[in-house]
């Protein structure tokens, strides 16, 4: 059955349910003619069953009075559970199967609890990202508070994209906005672990008191002075900066290439591991020195370091560069990339700190740092050859 036909039939079912028409005979007939051989059979049935369950749930949960409908949908629901559990199934089919959860087909308490446990288990790094995202959406539909519990419990072991989706769900209701803000206040969630978009959304969600509270937390984080030791280090280096004439013998471009280019210069595929430095908007001495000597003062989620432990106890550290259905690629501090098969991942944990090494002061003197800063201020970084 083509997608166009499925959409047409789904529309007819929606209309029938909305007008209190008995759809059982119609659905029985449709399911009979969709009994094609092979994989298309279950895909068609999943699409139709989801349409019926979604439409019914708009006007009330499926109940005992719809025993005919339940009898038709239950075998498809049971098959969907098997598909969800089967990691060899295509992610798209597992996502379609997840659409049937929380629709009232299984309405007893133990079945609902099993659905929630299954969805929580799917929020794991070994699971394809699109399936994780659908699990978040489905758990929010079944039990919004439960999603918040799971999201906060797994906060350190989820990627930034999954966190963003969890935050989006949290920001739809005042009680869960309050819980997120409380988690930020207690330090369980760090402001710099939220994307710029998530922070902006947080500033405009909920009541006025919640928005004021969010603004205070975000401004407090962005205005942080960093650790006292790092601040003293920054001040010492700045105090030893010399006049421009004293830098003539120091090659800032060579120092940049040695200490910075591996991560901040594009490779042969146009990729960078750290943020590009070619279009800096704030090139003041203090701003650049703080960014170099205190890289953890302000670091966006996409540049934070993750630790991955595999099932044979190998350890990999890096920022998440890309994700696919079967793999996670880490960008490492030495400028290389490491791809890890999802099926091998036993644990993943976000460090909350920058991938940029902390300790550059041990390698370069103040005059050398000044030469790098001066080079960055010339705006010639994009033209540096590897």
C-alpha positions as CSV (number, residue, x, y, z in Angstrom):
1,X,0.0,0.0,0.0
2,X,1.4,3.4,-1.0
3,X,1.8,6.3,1.4
4,X,-0.8,8.2,-0.5
5,X,-3.4,5.4,0.0
6,X,-2.5,5.1,3.7
7,X,-3.0,8.8,4.2
8,X,-6.4,8.7,2.3
9,X,-7.6,5.7,4.4
10,X,-6.4,7.3,7.6
11,X,-8.4,10.5,6.7
12,X,-11.5,8.4,6.2
13,X,-11.0,6.7,9.5
14,X,-10.5,10.0,11.3
15,X,-13.7,11.3,9.8
16,X,-15.7,8.2,10.7
17,X,-14.5,8.3,14.3
18,X,-15.2,12.0,14.6
19,X,-18.8,11.5,13.4
20,X,-19.3,8.5,15.8
21,X,-19.5,6.0,12.9
22,X,-18.7,2.4,13.7
23,X,-15.3,1.9,12.1
24,X,-14.9,-1.7,13.0
25,X,-16.3,-3.1,9.7
26,X,-14.3,-0.6,7.7
27,X,-11.1,-1.4,9.6
28,X,-11.6,-5.1,9.3
29,X,-12.0,-4.8,5.5
30,X,-9.0,-2.6,5.1
31,X,-6.8,-4.9,7.2
32,X,-8.0,-7.8,5.1
33,X,-6.8,-6.2,1.8
34,X,-3.5,-5.0,3.3
35,X,-2.4,-8.6,4.1
36,X,0.4,-8.4,1.6
37,X,3.3,-10.7,1.9
38,X,6.6,-9.6,3.4
39,X,7.5,-6.5,5.4
40,X,4.9,-4.1,3.8
41,X,2.1,-5.9,5.6
42,X,3.2,-4.9,9.1
43,X,4.1,-1.4,8.0
44,X,0.6,-0.8,6.5
45,X,-1.1,-2.3,9.6
46,X,1.0,-0.2,12.0
47,X,0.1,3.0,10.0
48,X,-3.6,2.1,10.1
49,X,-3.7,1.0,13.7
50,X,-1.9,4.2,14.8
51,X,-4.4,6.3,12.9
52,X,-7.3,4.6,14.6
53,X,-5.7,4.7,18.1
54,X,-4.7,8.4,17.7
55,X,-8.2,9.4,16.5
56,X,-9.9,7.5,19.3
57,X,-7.6,9.0,21.9
58,X,-8.6,12.5,20.9
59,X,-12.1,11.9,22.1
60,X,-11.3,9.4,24.9
61,X,-9.2,6.4,25.7
62,X,-10.1,3.1,24.1
63,X,-12.3,1.3,26.6
64,X,-14.1,-2.0,27.0
65,X,-17.0,-0.6,25.0
66,X,-14.7,-0.7,21.9
67,X,-14.0,-4.4,22.3
68,X,-14.3,-5.0,18.6
69,X,-11.7,-2.3,17.9
70,X,-9.4,-3.6,20.6
71,X,-9.6,-7.1,19.2
72,X,-8.4,-5.8,15.9
73,X,-5.7,-3.6,17.3
74,X,-4.3,-5.8,20.0
75,X,-2.4,-8.2,17.7
76,X,-0.8,-5.3,15.9
77,X,0.1,-3.7,19.2
78,X,1.7,-7.0,20.3
79,X,3.7,-7.1,17.1
80,X,4.7,-3.5,17.6
81,X,6.2,-4.4,21.0
82,X,8.3,-7.1,19.4
83,X,9.5,-4.7,16.7
84,X,10.5,-2.1,19.3
85,X,12.5,-4.6,21.3
86,X,14.2,-5.9,18.1
87,X,17.4,-3.9,17.5
88,X,17.7,-5.4,14.0
89,X,14.5,-3.8,12.8
90,X,14.8,-0.6,10.7
91,X,14.7,2.5,13.0
92,X,11.8,3.9,11.0
93,X,9.7,0.8,11.7
94,X,10.6,0.9,15.4
95,X,9.5,4.6,15.4
96,X,6.2,3.8,13.8
97,X,5.7,1.0,16.4
98,X,6.3,3.5,19.2
99,X,3.4,5.5,18.0
100,X,1.0,2.8,19.3
101,X,2.2,3.1,22.9
102,X,0.2,5.2,25.2
103,X,-2.9,5.1,23.0
104,X,-5.0,3.0,25.4
105,X,-4.7,-0.3,23.6
106,X,-3.1,-1.7,26.7
107,X,-4.9,0.1,29.6
108,X,-4.2,-1.9,32.7
109,X,-1.7,-0.5,35.2
110,X,0.9,-3.2,34.7
111,X,0.9,-2.8,30.9
112,X,1.2,1.0,31.2
113,X,4.1,0.6,33.6
114,X,5.8,-1.8,31.2
115,X,5.4,0.8,28.4
116,X,7.1,3.4,30.5
117,X,9.9,1.1,31.5
118,X,10.5,0.2,27.8
119,X,10.5,3.8,26.8
120,X,13.0,4.7,29.5
121,X,15.2,1.9,28.5
122,X,15.3,3.2,24.9
123,X,16.8,6.5,26.0
124,X,20.3,4.9,25.8
125,X,23.3,5.5,23.7
126,X,23.2,2.1,22.1
127,X,19.8,3.0,20.6
128,X,19.6,4.9,17.2
129,X,19.0,8.6,17.9
130,X,15.7,8.8,16.0
131,X,14.3,5.9,18.1
132,X,15.5,7.7,21.3
133,X,13.7,10.9,20.1
134,X,10.5,9.0,19.5
135,X,10.8,7.4,22.9
136,X,11.0,10.8,24.5
137,X,8.0,12.0,22.6
138,X,6.0,8.8,23.5
139,X,6.9,8.9,27.2
140,X,5.9,12.5,27.4
141,X,2.5,11.6,25.9
142,X,2.0,8.7,28.4
143,X,3.4,10.3,31.6
144,X,4.9,13.8,31.4
145,X,6.3,13.6,35.0
146,X,7.9,10.3,34.3
147,X,9.8,11.7,31.4
148,X,11.2,14.4,33.6
149,X,12.3,11.7,36.1
150,X,14.0,9.7,33.4
151,X,15.6,12.7,31.7
152,X,17.1,14.1,34.9
153,X,18.3,10.6,36.0
154,X,20.0,10.0,32.6
155,X,21.1,13.6,32.1
156,X,24.8,12.9,32.1
157,X,24.5,9.9,29.7
158,X,22.4,11.5,27.0
159,X,23.6,13.4,24.0
160,X,22.9,17.2,23.6
161,X,20.2,16.5,20.9
162,X,18.3,14.2,23.2
163,X,18.7,16.6,26.1
164,X,17.3,19.4,23.9
165,X,14.2,17.3,23.1
166,X,13.7,16.5,26.8
167,X,14.0,20.2,27.7
168,X,11.5,21.0,25.0
169,X,9.0,18.6,26.6
170,X,9.8,19.9,30.1
171,X,9.0,23.5,29.0
172,X,5.4,22.7,28.0
173,X,4.1,22.6,31.6
174,X,4.7,24.9,34.6
175,X,5.4,22.1,37.1
176,X,8.2,20.6,34.9
177,X,9.7,24.0,34.2
178,X,9.9,24.4,37.9
179,X,11.7,21.0,38.2
180,X,14.2,22.0,35.5
181,X,15.0,25.3,37.2
182,X,15.4,23.4,40.6
183,X,17.8,21.0,38.9
184,X,19.8,24.0,37.6
185,X,19.8,25.6,41.1
186,X,21.1,22.4,42.7
187,X,23.7,21.9,40.1
188,X,22.3,18.6,38.7
189,X,21.9,20.4,35.4
190,X,24.4,23.1,34.3
191,X,23.3,26.0,32.2
192,X,26.1,25.4,29.8
193,X,24.7,21.9,29.1
194,X,21.6,23.6,27.5
195,X,21.9,24.7,23.9
196,X,21.5,28.4,23.1
197,X,18.0,27.6,21.6
198,X,17.0,25.8,24.8
199,X,18.2,28.7,27.0
200,X,16.2,31.1,24.9
201,X,13.1,28.9,25.1
202,X,13.5,28.7,28.9
203,X,13.6,32.5,29.2
204,X,10.1,32.7,27.5
205,X,8.3,29.7,29.0
206,X,5.9,29.5,31.9
207,X,4.7,32.1,34.3
208,X,6.4,35.5,34.8
209,X,7.9,34.3,38.1
210,X,9.4,31.2,36.3
211,X,10.8,33.4,33.5
212,X,12.4,35.8,36.1
213,X,13.9,32.8,37.9
214,X,15.3,31.4,34.6
215,X,16.7,34.8,33.7
216,X,18.5,35.1,37.0
217,X,20.0,31.6,36.7
218,X,21.2,32.1,33.1
219,X,22.6,35.6,33.7
220,X,24.4,34.3,36.9
221,X,26.0,31.5,34.8
222,X,27.1,33.7,31.9
223,X,28.5,36.3,34.3
224,X,30.5,33.8,36.3
225,X,34.1,34.8,37.0
226,X,35.3,31.3,36.7
227,X,37.6,29.7,39.3
228,X,39.6,32.1,41.4
229,X,42.8,30.3,40.4
230,X,42.1,30.7,36.7
231,X,41.2,34.3,37.2
232,X,44.5,35.0,38.9
233,X,46.3,33.2,36.0
234,X,44.5,35.3,33.4
235,X,45.4,38.5,35.3
236,X,49.0,37.5,35.5
237,X,49.3,36.7,31.8
238,X,47.6,40.0,30.9
239,X,49.9,41.9,33.2
240,X,52.9,40.5,31.4
241,X,51.7,41.4,27.9
242,X,54.3,43.6,26.2
243,X,54.2,46.4,23.6
244,X,53.6,45.4,20.0
245,X,57.2,46.1,19.1
246,X,58.4,43.5,21.6
247,X,56.5,40.7,19.7
248,X,58.5,41.0,16.4
249,X,60.6,38.0,17.2
250,X,57.7,35.8,18.2
251,X,55.8,34.0,15.4
252,X,52.1,34.0,16.3
253,X,51.1,32.1,13.2
254,X,53.5,29.3,14.0
255,X,52.4,29.1,17.6
256,X,48.8,29.1,16.5
257,X,49.5,26.2,14.1
258,X,51.3,24.3,16.8
259,X,48.8,24.7,19.7
260,X,45.5,25.5,18.1
261,X,45.1,24.6,14.4
262,X,44.5,20.9,15.0
263,X,41.1,21.6,16.5
264,X,40.2,25.1,15.1
265,X,41.3,24.9,11.5
266,X,39.2,23.1,8.9
267,X,40.3,19.8,7.7
268,X,40.3,18.6,4.0
269,X,36.5,18.1,4.4
270,X,35.8,21.5,5.8
271,X,35.2,20.2,9.3
272,X,36.5,21.7,12.6
273,X,36.6,20.0,16.0
274,X,36.4,23.3,17.9
275,X,34.6,26.4,16.9
276,X,36.0,28.3,14.0
277,X,38.2,31.3,14.9
278,X,38.0,32.9,11.5
279,X,35.0,35.1,12.3
280,X,35.4,36.1,16.0
281,X,33.2,39.0,17.0
282,X,35.0,39.8,20.3
283,X,38.8,40.0,19.8
284,X,39.7,41.8,22.9
285,X,42.8,40.7,24.8
286,X,40.9,39.7,27.9
287,X,38.2,37.8,26.1
288,X,40.7,35.7,24.1
289,X,43.0,35.1,27.0
290,X,40.1,33.9,29.2
291,X,38.9,31.6,26.5
292,X,42.4,30.0,26.1
293,X,43.4,29.8,29.8
294,X,40.0,29.0,31.2
295,X,38.2,27.0,28.5
296,X,35.5,25.7,30.9
297,X,34.3,29.1,31.9
298,X,31.8,29.2,29.0
299,X,31.5,26.2,26.7
300,X,28.6,25.3,24.5
301,X,27.1,21.7,24.6
302,X,28.5,20.7,21.2
303,X,32.0,21.3,22.4
304,X,31.7,19.4,25.7
305,X,33.6,16.2,26.2
306,X,32.0,12.8,26.5
307,X,33.5,9.6,27.8
308,X,32.4,6.4,26.1
309,X,33.1,3.0,27.7
310,X,32.6,0.0,25.4
311,X,31.5,-3.5,26.4
312,X,35.1,-4.7,26.4
313,X,36.1,-1.7,28.6
314,X,37.8,0.4,26.0
315,X,37.5,4.1,26.8
316,X,37.1,6.9,24.3
317,X,37.0,10.6,25.1
318,X,35.8,13.4,22.8
319,X,33.0,15.8,21.8
320,X,30.2,14.2,19.8
321,X,30.9,15.2,16.2
322,X,28.1,13.2,14.6
323,X,25.6,10.5,15.2
324,X,24.0,7.9,12.9
325,X,21.7,5.0,13.4
326,X,24.6,2.7,14.1
327,X,27.5,4.8,15.2
328,X,28.7,7.8,17.2
329,X,31.8,9.7,16.0
330,X,33.8,11.6,18.6
331,X,36.1,14.5,17.8
332,X,39.2,14.3,19.9
333,X,41.5,16.9,21.4
334,X,44.4,15.9,19.1
335,X,42.3,16.8,16.0
336,X,41.4,13.2,15.1
337,X,38.1,11.5,15.1
338,X,37.0,8.1,16.5
339,X,33.9,6.2,15.4
340,X,32.3,3.8,17.9
341,X,29.6,1.3,17.0
342,X,26.5,1.9,19.1
343,X,26.1,-1.8,19.8
344,X,29.5,-1.8,21.6
345,X,28.6,1.1,24.0
346,X,28.2,0.1,27.6
347,X,28.2,3.6,29.0
348,X,28.4,7.2,27.9
349,X,28.8,10.2,30.2
350,X,29.0,13.9,29.6
351,X,31.8,15.6,31.5
352,X,30.3,19.1,31.3
353,X,33.8,20.4,30.5
354,X,35.4,21.6,27.3
355,X,37.2,19.3,24.9
356,X,39.9,22.0,24.8
357,X,42.8,21.0,27.0
358,X,43.0,22.8,30.4
359,X,46.6,23.6,31.1
360,X,48.0,25.5,28.1
361,X,49.7,27.8,30.5
362,X,52.1,25.0,31.2
363,X,53.2,25.0,27.6
364,X,53.4,28.6,26.6
365,X,54.8,31.8,28.2
366,X,52.8,35.0,28.4
367,X,54.7,36.6,25.4
368,X,53.8,33.5,23.3
369,X,50.2,33.7,24.3
370,X,50.2,37.4,23.4
371,X,51.6,36.5,20.0
372,X,48.7,34.0,19.4
373,X,46.2,36.6,20.6
374,X,47.7,39.2,18.3
375,X,47.6,36.7,15.4
376,X,43.9,36.0,16.0
377,X,43.2,39.7,16.1
378,X,44.6,40.1,12.6
379,X,41.8,38.0,11.2
380,X,44.2,35.9,9.1
381,X,43.3,32.5,10.6
382,X,41.1,31.4,7.7
383,X,44.1,31.6,5.3
384,X,46.5,29.6,7.4
385,X,47.8,26.6,5.5
386,X,48.0,23.2,7.2
